[in-house]
Amino acid sequence: MFASTRYISRLILLVAVSVSLGTPALADRGRERWRDVMPESYAPHQVDERRVSIDEAIDIVVRRTGGRVLEARDRGAHYRIKVLTRDKEVMIVHVNARTGEMR
């Protein structure tokens, strides 16, 4: 009985090691698939290339629209900013996190 328990525990250890060695390859494959499906602006590597902070993006929008910011969200490669204009209209503006370009 003792030998069979040792055999089973070694088998479980072997399976655990095999699975853990295969996991990085599966994770990389999944990440590549994600990049193929999502637009380039959502790629995770672009988040590190930011040159414009969310506060700077808000300042850009306020200066250009003259409105009041209702909401600002970080979307990775860009910021989504909701503005109430002087004409009392709600406007959604996107600011590129790398360039500061507003659209």
Secondary structure as GFF3:
##gff-version 3
##sequence-region A 1 103
A	DSSP	alpha_helix	2	37	.	.	.	ID=ss1
A	DSSP	three_ten_helix	40	42	.	.	.	ID=ss2
A	DSSP	three_ten_helix	44	49	.	.	.	ID=ss3
A	DSSP	alpha_helix	54	65	.	.	.	ID=ss4
A	DSSP	beta_strand	68	74	.	.	.	ID=ss5
A	DSSP	beta_strand	78	84	.	.	.	ID=ss6
A	DSSP	beta_strand	90	96	.	.	.	ID=ss7
###
